[in-house]
């Protein structure tokens, strides 16, 4: 009995305490690193500040909850933010955090609020799209600083509400509301390396595509054309698809079909 007590006090108990300390340290340091890493990479890729309120990492469940994600507006706009996301959930393989490729089974972005603000002939959404190629190039990792690669089996964006603030015109409403259809993306990072910054840009383009599609015939034609043109440049779509999109983007149904052709979707 005395031997068992000695083993418990001097062997088992210290090991348990050590494990608790390691898990607590990993939780505190791990969440801090994830938070700062996501903020830095997304800010660099989009060309505007991206902030996160908090990140909750559950090691045993392989679950990450990202709360209070905000994408700020470019300078010169009345509203402080372009995009707000209450909570994002990520289910991942915890063991892969220690490898070069982080394996993620599910990423869900639900309840996003996007505020598009028109300024002159441009708008805040278009400005970021126009800046994406330059910002993405700037965000590319330098040799020897490749960082983690992501492999995402399934990503879904649901319940995205869009408020568009237009220039005031007498007799017309200066605010238009849209609710985007769900956006589903599969096997991201399977064909080539995918960083956090590249993922942020990819998600942003997908949302902009949804705005262009569902805003056709509702938003001013010039705004839809501008967003479509910026998407074309940001995604480097071929010349044939470009001409097809330009001819089709006019209004109503033609605008919807034009954006689909522009982005390589089925008509």
Backbone bond lengths (Angstrom), bond angles and torsions (degrees), N, CA, C in turn:
res aa  C-N    CA-C-N  psi(-1)  N-CA   C-N-CA  omega(-1)  CA-C   N-CA-C  phi
1 X - - - 1.464 - - 1.519 111.07 -
2 X 1.357 114.69 -41.77 1.460 119.46 179.80 1.524 110.87 -64.61
3 X 1.354 115.67 -38.48 1.467 120.41 179.57 1.516 110.88 -63.48
4 X 1.330 116.89 -41.97 1.468 121.73 179.14 1.534 110.64 -62.61
5 X 1.343 115.35 -38.99 1.455 120.01 -179.26 1.521 110.34 -66.50
6 X 1.337 116.18 -39.92 1.462 121.34 179.24 1.525 110.06 -64.11
7 X 1.344 115.99 -44.40 1.465 120.76 178.96 1.519 110.43 -61.26
8 X 1.336 116.79 -41.76 1.464 121.26 -179.08 1.525 111.12 -65.04
9 X 1.329 116.05 -44.02 1.465 120.77 -175.86 1.527 113.42 -74.70
10 X 1.322 116.08 -36.81 1.457 119.25 -171.26 1.530 114.63 -105.52
11 X 1.310 117.33 -12.09 1.462 119.84 -178.76 1.533 111.82 -119.78
12 X 1.333 115.83 -61.28 1.463 120.74 -174.60 1.524 111.76 -66.81
13 X 1.325 117.33 -49.84 1.466 121.17 -176.07 1.527 112.79 -59.91
14 X 1.335 119.40 -47.19 1.468 119.41 177.15 1.531 112.93 -60.00
15 X 1.353 116.87 -37.03 1.466 120.21 179.22 1.524 110.31 -64.72
16 X 1.354 115.60 -43.20 1.461 120.27 179.04 1.527 110.36 -62.15
17 X 1.323 116.80 -45.12 1.464 121.33 179.77 1.526 110.37 -62.08
18 X 1.339 115.85 -41.86 1.461 120.66 179.55 1.535 110.84 -61.99
19 X 1.341 116.33 -43.62 1.468 120.43 179.08 1.524 111.00 -62.41
20 X 1.331 116.34 -42.22 1.470 120.45 178.69 1.523 110.57 -61.64
21 X 1.336 115.69 -43.45 1.467 120.44 179.69 1.531 110.73 -63.47
22 X 1.341 116.22 -43.05 1.471 120.86 -179.72 1.528 110.67 -62.59
23 X 1.344 115.87 -45.84 1.470 120.21 -179.72 1.531 110.70 -63.67
24 X 1.345 116.14 -42.73 1.461 119.80 179.75 1.529 110.67 -64.09
25 X 1.334 116.27 -42.31 1.469 120.43 179.85 1.528 110.47 -65.15
26 X 1.344 116.17 -41.81 1.471 119.72 179.45 1.525 110.13 -63.23
27 X 1.351 115.78 -39.83 1.463 120.00 -179.90 1.524 111.15 -63.32
28 X 1.341 116.16 -49.09 1.458 120.70 -176.84 1.527 111.78 -67.40
29 X 1.327 116.33 -48.92 1.464 120.68 -178.08 1.521 110.66 -73.03
30 X 1.363 115.63 -40.80 1.454 120.30 -178.21 1.516 112.64 -61.24
31 X 1.334 117.91 -47.90 1.466 121.09 179.99 1.518 111.26 -64.54
32 X 1.337 115.90 -37.76 1.465 119.79 179.21 1.525 111.10 -64.53
33 X 1.342 115.79 -42.47 1.465 120.39 179.83 1.521 111.41 -67.04
34 X 1.340 116.60 -41.47 1.462 120.38 178.88 1.524 110.12 -62.65
35 X 1.325 116.38 -46.36 1.467 121.53 -178.93 1.527 111.51 -59.18
36 X 1.327 116.50 -52.16 1.468 120.22 -178.26 1.519 111.50 -66.63
37 X 1.347 116.49 -35.38 1.460 120.56 -180.00 1.516 112.14 -66.43
38 X 1.339 116.29 -44.27 1.466 120.68 179.10 1.526 110.84 -65.69
39 X 1.313 116.52 -44.75 1.468 120.64 -179.99 1.529 111.35 -60.05
40 X 1.308 116.32 -46.94 1.462 120.97 -177.56 1.519 111.74 -65.56
41 X 1.341 116.55 -47.15 1.463 120.65 -177.24 1.526 111.69 -66.72
42 X 1.336 117.12 -44.20 1.466 120.85 -179.63 1.527 111.26 -66.86
43 X 1.324 117.09 -39.87 1.473 120.95 178.52 1.524 110.81 -62.44
44 X 1.322 116.04 -42.53 1.461 120.97 -179.86 1.521 111.21 -66.34
45 X 1.345 116.99 -40.37 1.465 120.88 -177.52 1.521 112.88 -71.35
46 X 1.340 117.59 -37.38 1.462 121.30 -176.98 1.531 112.84 -90.65
47 X 1.310 116.28 -17.63 1.463 119.26 178.07 1.518 114.21 80.34
48 X 1.336 117.64 9.99 1.465 123.33 176.10 1.528 107.87 -138.45
49 X 1.332 118.21 158.22 1.463 119.75 -179.38 1.528 112.62 -63.10
50 X 1.329 115.41 136.56 1.468 122.69 174.68 1.527 106.71 -124.13
51 X 1.335 116.31 126.15 1.458 120.30 -178.15 1.529 110.59 -124.35
52 X 1.326 115.70 154.62 1.462 122.25 178.42 1.524 108.16 -130.05
53 X 1.325 115.70 133.78 1.463 119.86 -179.51 1.521 110.87 -70.96
54 X 1.332 116.51 -50.03 1.473 119.12 -179.14 1.523 111.19 -159.34
55 X 1.334 114.89 158.35 1.462 121.97 175.21 1.527 108.48 -130.37
56 X 1.315 115.24 128.28 1.467 120.97 179.64 1.522 108.61 -111.87
57 X 1.307 116.48 115.31 1.458 122.19 -178.16 1.521 110.29 -107.93
58 X 1.337 115.99 119.55 1.457 121.19 175.82 1.529 107.90 -103.34
59 X 1.329 116.58 105.20 1.462 121.70 -174.08 1.518 111.80 -64.60
60 X 1.319 116.67 -45.72 1.461 119.97 -175.34 1.521 112.19 -68.22
61 X 1.325 117.48 -34.46 1.469 121.48 -177.54 1.527 112.70 -89.77
62 X 1.315 117.03 -13.00 1.459 119.72 -176.45 1.519 111.28 64.84
63 X 1.331 115.42 41.64 1.468 121.54 -173.67 1.525 110.10 -125.39
64 X 1.330 116.02 134.67 1.464 121.46 176.78 1.525 108.53 -124.96
65 X 1.332 116.40 128.46 1.462 121.63 175.52 1.523 108.44 -113.00
66 X 1.319 115.79 121.15 1.465 121.43 179.20 1.528 107.74 -105.91
67 X 1.315 116.73 119.94 1.466 120.65 -175.71 1.529 111.56 -115.65
68 X 1.327 114.69 144.22 1.464 120.84 173.76 1.511 114.67 67.03
69 X 1.353 117.82 43.28 1.466 120.50 177.14 1.528 109.39 -79.35
70 X 1.323 116.10 129.50 1.465 121.78 -177.07 1.524 110.13 -132.01
71 X 1.336 116.05 131.29 1.471 121.78 172.57 1.520 107.03 -106.08
72 X 1.322 116.68 117.67 1.458 120.88 -177.08 1.529 111.23 -75.13
73 X 1.322 114.91 161.58 1.459 121.72 178.31 1.529 110.92 -79.89
74 X 1.335 117.26 154.87 1.469 119.18 168.25 1.529 108.56 -63.63
75 X 1.323 119.37 161.88 1.470 121.80 179.96 1.532 111.65 -60.56
76 X 1.342 115.81 147.40 1.454 120.46 172.95 1.516 115.91 98.42
77 X 1.343 117.80 5.35 1.464 120.54 -179.88 1.527 110.31 -109.64
78 X 1.339 115.45 149.89 1.462 120.39 -175.91 1.525 111.88 -67.63
79 X 1.331 115.96 -42.29 1.462 120.06 -179.65 1.530 109.75 -79.79
80 X 1.327 116.09 140.70 1.472 119.72 -177.77 1.521 112.67 -73.57
81 X 1.336 116.62 -29.25 1.462 119.54 -174.42 1.529 111.86 -122.18
82 X 1.319 115.22 151.25 1.461 121.99 173.91 1.522 109.90 -96.77
83 X 1.330 116.13 -41.19 1.458 120.40 -174.25 1.525 110.04 -139.98
84 X 1.331 114.95 138.57 1.463 121.39 176.31 1.522 109.31 -132.19
85 X 1.319 115.55 135.50 1.470 121.30 179.40 1.518 108.49 -129.07
86 X 1.344 115.50 118.87 1.460 119.41 -177.91 1.514 112.76 -62.54
87 X 1.350 116.19 -50.19 1.469 119.20 -178.37 1.524 111.24 -155.20
88 X 1.306 115.10 139.15 1.469 122.12 173.25 1.521 107.73 -120.45
89 X 1.329 116.54 139.90 1.454 119.89 178.77 1.523 109.94 -117.85
90 X 1.319 115.21 140.19 1.467 121.99 -178.24 1.518 109.09 -132.96
91 X 1.323 116.13 125.84 1.465 121.50 174.01 1.526 108.47 -107.16
92 X 1.316 116.44 120.20 1.464 119.76 -174.11 1.518 113.15 -134.92
93 X 1.314 114.10 168.53 1.457 122.22 174.87 1.527 107.16 -87.11
94 X 1.330 116.12 105.24 1.465 120.88 -175.52 1.524 111.79 -56.26
95 X 1.328 117.04 -38.74 1.457 120.42 -179.64 1.513 112.77 -60.14
96 X 1.342 117.01 -28.38 1.463 120.34 -177.76 1.532 112.54 -74.19
97 X 1.343 117.11 -12.36 1.467 120.04 178.06 1.527 111.47 -62.71
98 X 1.318 115.93 -24.22 1.458 120.50 -179.01 1.531 111.96 -90.68
99 X 1.338 116.92 -3.15 1.459 120.70 -179.07 1.528 110.69 -104.42
100 X 1.322 116.45 179.04 1.469 121.02 -179.90 1.522 112.13 -73.73
101 X 1.342 117.27 -24.26 1.458 121.57 -179.06 1.521 110.52 -119.00
102 X 1.313 116.49 119.42 1.462 121.78 177.67 1.523 108.52 -86.79
103 X 1.332 116.52 119.60 1.464 121.49 -177.25 1.525 109.81 -93.85
104 X 1.333 115.36 121.82 1.462 121.85 -177.37 1.525 109.46 -119.27
105 X 1.326 115.93 122.47 1.467 119.30 -179.55 1.525 111.27 -77.12
106 X 1.338 116.67 -43.90 1.465 120.70 -175.35 1.523 111.20 -143.77
107 X 1.316 115.59 134.59 1.458 122.04 170.49 1.518 107.16 -125.77
108 X 1.331 117.03 125.00 1.460 120.86 -178.48 1.521 110.75 -125.70
109 X 1.327 115.69 122.78 1.457 122.39 177.23 1.523 106.86 -112.57
110 X 1.320 117.04 109.11 1.463 120.59 -173.47 1.532 110.87 -124.25
111 X 1.350 115.21 139.95 1.458 119.66 175.64 1.516 114.06 75.52
112 X 1.320 116.67 42.10 1.460 120.99 -179.83 1.532 110.60 -82.15
113 X 1.330 116.49 142.51 1.463 121.94 176.79 1.528 109.08 -118.62
114 X 1.327 115.99 121.02 1.460 121.59 -178.76 1.517 108.95 -117.05
115 X 1.324 116.89 125.99 1.461 121.44 179.10 1.523 109.21 -114.57
116 X 1.348 114.80 109.92 1.461 120.77 179.59 1.525 108.21 -96.32
117 X 1.308 115.48 127.93 1.469 120.95 -175.80 1.527 109.97 -122.00
118 X 1.310 115.68 121.49 1.459 120.88 -179.82 1.527 110.17 -81.18
119 X 1.329 115.08 138.69 1.467 121.30 177.09 1.517 107.65 -141.87
120 X 1.335 116.49 108.37 1.459 119.78 -176.70 1.517 110.39 63.22
121 X 1.328 117.53 -129.22 1.464 122.26 179.36 1.526 112.27 -91.55
122 X 1.330 117.19 1.46 1.461 120.88 -177.37 1.525 110.49 -121.75
123 X 1.321 116.58 -175.01 1.461 122.67 175.87 1.526 108.51 -155.80
124 X 1.318 116.09 166.36 1.466 120.10 -174.37 1.530 113.48 -64.91
125 X 1.337 117.63 -35.73 1.462 120.43 178.05 1.523 110.66 -63.89
126 X 1.323 116.24 -45.72 1.462 121.48 179.82 1.529 111.32 -63.25
127 X 1.329 116.66 -38.66 1.471 120.09 -179.44 1.530 111.34 -60.27
128 X 1.326 116.10 -42.86 1.469 118.76 -179.74 1.523 110.70 -70.30
129 X 1.334 116.53 -39.14 1.471 119.60 176.88 1.526 110.67 -60.97
130 X 1.334 116.87 -42.25 1.462 120.89 179.43 1.524 111.42 -64.69
131 X 1.327 115.81 -29.27 1.463 120.14 -176.95 1.527 112.73 -88.91
132 X 1.336 116.95 -10.55 1.470 120.09 -174.40 1.532 114.67 -57.96
133 X 1.358 118.69 -49.04 1.474 117.39 -178.35 1.526 112.82 -56.11
134 X 1.325 116.03 -43.23 1.473 120.32 -179.90 1.523 110.66 -69.51
135 X 1.340 116.56 -43.07 1.463 120.39 -178.59 1.522 111.29 -66.51
136 X 1.351 116.46 -40.32 1.470 120.26 179.13 1.526 111.00 -63.91
137 X 1.317 116.07 -40.06 1.469 119.70 179.08 1.523 110.47 -64.67
138 X 1.328 115.10 -39.77 1.462 120.52 178.52 1.531 110.76 -66.05
139 X 1.354 115.26 -31.66 1.463 119.98 -177.12 1.520 113.49 -82.62
140 X 1.343 116.79 -8.80 1.460 119.91 -179.49 1.531 110.27 -60.81
141 X 1.339 117.30 133.64 1.471 119.98 -178.88 1.518 112.03 -64.34
142 X 1.311 115.39 143.76 1.461 120.94 178.23 1.535 109.42 -80.37
143 X 1.320 117.51 157.58 1.475 120.50 179.13 1.524 110.98 -52.75
144 X 1.320 115.20 130.28 1.463 119.40 -179.14 1.507 113.25 88.16
145 X 1.360 117.66 -4.59 1.458 121.95 179.71 1.523 110.08 -128.50
146 X 1.332 116.11 43.78 1.456 120.44 -173.58 1.520 113.46 -64.38
147 X 1.333 118.30 -34.04 1.446 120.83 -179.87 1.524 112.08 73.61
148 X 1.322 115.48 -167.03 1.461 121.48 -176.57 1.527 111.83 -82.52
149 X 1.333 115.26 144.15 1.459 121.33 171.14 1.525 108.16 -98.66
150 X 1.320 116.67 150.06 1.456 121.81 179.45 1.521 110.31 -111.84
151 X 1.311 116.03 142.86 1.459 122.18 173.44 1.523 106.35 -131.80
152 X 1.344 116.40 107.49 1.463 121.73 -173.58 1.522 109.99 -111.98
153 X 1.318 116.57 117.35 1.463 120.84 -179.49 1.529 112.06 -68.92
154 X 1.329 116.37 -43.45 1.465 120.23 -174.37 1.527 110.08 -147.87
155 X 1.327 115.87 127.49 1.465 120.94 176.83 1.520 107.87 -128.91
156 X 1.317 115.97 130.85 1.459 119.40 178.41 1.525 111.32 -132.81
157 X 1.334 114.09 140.83 1.463 121.88 179.29 1.524 106.82 -120.03
158 X 1.336 116.90 115.71 1.461 120.78 -174.72 1.520 111.80 -127.51
159 X 1.353 114.72 157.37 1.467 122.03 176.52 1.531 112.70 53.45
160 X 1.324 115.09 51.73 1.462 120.31 177.70 1.523 109.57 -93.08
161 X 1.322 115.86 116.53 1.464 122.03 179.64 1.520 109.86 -103.33
162 X 1.327 115.34 132.00 1.459 121.48 -176.76 1.526 110.05 -119.36
163 X 1.311 116.39 129.27 1.464 121.33 172.84 1.526 107.64 -115.73
164 X 1.335 116.04 123.42 1.456 121.52 -177.84 1.520 109.04 -109.53
165 X 1.337 115.72 120.18 1.466 121.11 178.30 1.522 108.98 -99.19
166 X 1.340 115.26 111.04 1.461 121.53 -176.66 1.525 111.27 -94.63
167 X 1.319 114.73 167.26 1.456 119.29 174.83 1.526 108.38 -67.33
168 X 1.343 118.54 137.69 1.467 120.37 -177.39 1.529 112.77 -65.23
169 X 1.335 115.57 129.27 1.467 122.74 176.27 1.521 107.45 -128.17
170 X 1.338 118.51 126.99 1.473 121.27 -178.44 1.529 112.22 -53.35
171 X 1.327 115.67 129.82 1.457 120.86 177.58 1.516 114.73 85.46
172 X 1.338 117.83 -2.17 1.463 121.13 -179.69 1.530 110.63 -126.28
173 X 1.324 114.88 147.87 1.461 119.50 178.14 1.521 109.80 -69.18
174 X 1.328 115.89 139.96 1.459 119.39 179.48 1.527 112.15 -99.11
175 X 1.350 116.69 10.71 1.464 121.03 178.43 1.526 110.24 -134.33
176 X 1.311 116.60 130.30 1.470 122.56 177.71 1.526 108.57 -124.62
177 X 1.334 116.47 135.18 1.465 121.36 179.12 1.528 110.25 -110.90
178 X 1.317 116.05 138.90 1.460 122.47 177.31 1.521 109.09 -132.90
179 X 1.331 116.35 150.57 1.463 120.57 170.39 1.519 106.88 -123.54
180 X 1.317 116.73 118.40 1.452 120.88 -174.43 1.521 112.08 -76.66
181 X 1.333 115.01 148.28 1.458 120.62 172.76 1.529 108.85 -66.08
182 X 1.339 117.24 155.08 1.471 119.39 176.77 1.526 111.28 -57.40
183 X 1.317 115.70 142.83 1.466 122.26 178.87 1.526 107.97 -113.52
184 X 1.332 116.46 125.01 1.473 121.68 -179.18 1.524 109.19 -120.07
185 X 1.316 116.62 132.07 1.459 122.23 174.95 1.523 109.44 -131.18
186 X 1.331 116.49 136.09 1.461 121.54 -175.81 1.536 111.33 -119.75
187 X 1.332 114.86 149.98 1.471 123.16 172.28 1.531 113.18 51.58
188 X 1.313 116.01 47.30 1.467 120.18 177.34 1.526 109.72 -72.44
189 X 1.316 116.31 131.34 1.452 120.88 179.96 1.513 113.37 88.72
190 X 1.347 117.33 1.41 1.468 120.05 -178.99 1.519 111.46 -76.01
191 X 1.338 116.61 -30.90 1.465 119.81 -176.53 1.521 113.30 -94.03
192 X 1.329 116.90 -25.58 1.462 120.12 178.09 1.523 109.53 -156.50
193 X 1.310 116.21 170.09 1.456 120.45 -177.17 1.530 110.87 -62.83
194 X 1.337 115.09 140.54 1.458 121.10 -178.38 1.524 108.93 -131.01
195 X 1.322 116.52 116.87 1.463 121.34 178.39 1.528 109.10 -97.46
196 X 1.319 117.06 171.85 1.460 121.66 177.76 1.524 109.97 -61.75
197 X 1.326 117.00 -41.26 1.458 120.86 179.14 1.519 112.30 -63.46
198 X 1.335 115.94 -43.06 1.467 120.27 178.70 1.526 110.68 -64.89
199 X 1.339 116.65 -36.54 1.464 120.97 178.19 1.529 110.20 -65.16
200 X 1.337 117.04 -43.01 1.463 120.82 179.20 1.523 110.64 -59.59
201 X 1.336 116.62 -43.38 1.464 121.12 179.19 1.522 110.83 -65.57
202 X 1.333 117.03 -40.59 1.472 122.00 -179.28 1.530 110.70 -63.86
203 X 1.330 116.19 -43.86 1.469 121.01 178.67 1.526 110.43 -64.24
204 X 1.320 116.55 -42.01 1.455 120.89 -179.16 1.530 111.07 -63.30
205 X 1.325 116.70 -41.47 1.468 120.82 177.98 1.528 110.83 -64.14
206 X 1.329 116.72 -39.19 1.465 120.69 179.97 1.529 110.69 -63.85
207 X 1.322 116.36 -40.52 1.468 120.45 178.31 1.526 110.40 -66.53
208 X 1.333 116.51 -43.21 1.462 120.88 178.61 1.525 111.11 -62.07
209 X 1.325 116.47 -36.57 1.462 121.17 176.83 1.522 110.59 -62.30
210 X 1.343 116.23 -42.90 1.459 121.01 177.68 1.519 111.89 -61.82
211 X 1.324 116.28 -40.25 1.471 120.65 178.09 1.523 110.32 -63.53
212 X 1.335 116.88 -44.56 1.463 121.21 -179.28 1.528 111.13 -62.95
213 X 1.317 116.88 -42.08 1.463 120.65 -178.84 1.527 111.51 -66.47
214 X 1.332 116.09 -50.87 1.457 119.06 -174.12 1.524 113.37 -84.59
215 X 1.317 116.09 -12.06 1.462 119.13 176.56 1.517 113.28 -87.25
216 X 1.337 116.07 -11.21 1.463 120.55 -179.78 1.522 110.48 -62.63
217 X 1.341 116.71 128.11 1.444 121.40 -178.80 1.516 113.11 82.72
218 X 1.324 117.32 -8.84 1.467 122.32 179.43 1.517 110.30 -112.78
219 X 1.326 115.82 -46.96 1.461 121.69 176.85 1.528 109.17 -87.29
220 X 1.327 117.60 161.72 1.473 120.02 176.79 1.529 110.80 -55.99
221 X 1.340 116.01 139.47 1.462 120.92 -177.44 1.529 112.46 -55.24
222 X 1.325 115.70 -40.52 1.458 119.40 -178.09 1.524 112.00 -63.74
223 X 1.346 116.52 -33.49 1.458 119.74 178.38 1.527 110.23 -68.78
224 X 1.351 116.48 -43.93 1.459 120.74 178.92 1.522 110.73 -62.91
225 X 1.331 115.89 -43.85 1.466 120.37 178.39 1.521 111.00 -61.63
226 X 1.334 116.15 -41.33 1.466 120.23 -179.28 1.507 112.24 -64.20
227 X 1.346 116.44 -43.63 1.463 120.19 178.49 1.524 110.42 -64.86
228 X 1.360 116.09 -42.07 1.464 119.84 178.44 1.510 112.36 -62.19
229 X 1.331 116.53 -42.10 1.460 120.96 179.46 1.526 111.20 -64.70
230 X 1.333 116.27 -40.68 1.466 120.35 179.73 1.520 111.52 -68.15
231 X 1.346 116.67 -37.35 1.461 120.48 176.09 1.518 110.75 -63.43
232 X 1.321 114.59 -40.67 1.466 120.24 179.10 1.523 110.85 -57.64
233 X 1.323 116.23 -45.95 1.465 119.96 -179.11 1.527 111.29 -70.04
234 X 1.344 115.79 -39.14 1.468 119.67 -176.69 1.521 112.31 -68.58
235 X 1.337 117.18 -30.02 1.455 120.49 -178.28 1.522 113.05 -102.94
236 X 1.339 117.00 1.72 1.469 123.10 176.33 1.524 112.44 53.77
237 X 1.329 115.41 51.36 1.467 120.28 179.87 1.522 109.39 -76.22
238 X 1.324 115.77 146.86 1.463 122.22 -177.05 1.511 114.53 -61.49
239 X 1.342 116.17 162.39 1.451 122.70 -176.17 1.527 112.46 -62.67
240 X 1.324 117.58 -38.01 1.466 120.48 -178.88 1.519 110.76 -63.36
241 X 1.335 116.11 -46.10 1.467 119.92 178.98 1.509 110.70 -65.12
242 X 1.328 116.38 -34.04 1.454 121.01 179.29 1.521 110.92 -62.03
243 X 1.332 117.52 -49.49 1.459 121.80 -178.95 1.521 111.04 -63.37
244 X 1.331 115.81 -38.92 1.455 120.20 178.85 1.522 110.34 -62.87
245 X 1.323 116.03 -43.87 1.458 120.35 179.39 1.510 112.63 -64.68
246 X 1.342 116.74 -43.02 1.458 120.57 -177.90 1.527 111.85 -63.09
247 X 1.336 116.86 -39.54 1.460 121.20 -178.51 1.533 110.99 -69.23
248 X 1.332 115.57 -35.74 1.461 119.17 -173.74 1.522 113.60 -84.38
249 X 1.354 117.63 -29.45 1.461 119.96 -175.61 1.521 110.10 -73.17
250 X 1.311 117.41 98.83 1.459 121.62 176.70 1.523 109.19 -130.49
251 X 1.322 117.27 -66.74 1.460 120.26 177.87 1.515 109.28 -166.41
252 X 1.340 115.54 165.19 1.460 121.52 175.89 1.507 113.79 51.29
253 X 1.343 115.47 -131.88 1.453 122.10 -176.60 1.510 111.96 -63.57
254 X 1.342 117.89 -36.92 1.460 121.16 -179.80 1.520 110.87 -62.07
255 X 1.328 116.93 -37.25 1.465 120.12 179.34 1.517 111.07 -66.73
256 X 1.332 116.00 -41.02 1.467 119.57 178.97 1.526 110.44 -61.45
257 X 1.362 115.79 -48.13 1.456 119.99 -179.91 1.528 111.28 -63.52
258 X 1.318 116.36 -34.50 1.467 120.17 179.59 1.500 112.32 -65.58
259 X 1.325 116.66 -42.25 1.454 120.24 178.53 1.516 110.76 -66.40
260 X 1.355 116.17 -38.75 1.469 118.96 178.43 1.521 110.47 -61.79
261 X 1.351 115.80 -44.32 1.462 119.27 178.98 1.508 111.32 -66.18
262 X 1.311 116.36 -37.48 1.460 121.56 -179.86 1.513 111.75 -61.60
263 X 1.360 115.02 -35.73 1.462 119.48 -175.79 1.520 112.56 -99.84
264 X 1.325 116.53 8.89 1.459 118.74 174.94 1.499 114.33 81.71
265 X 1.355 119.06 15.29 1.451 121.43 179.25 1.508 111.41 -84.78
266 X 1.344 116.41 169.41 1.457 120.66 179.04 1.511 109.91 -78.22
267 X 1.312 115.01 142.79 1.444 119.40 176.68 1.515 110.43 -92.68
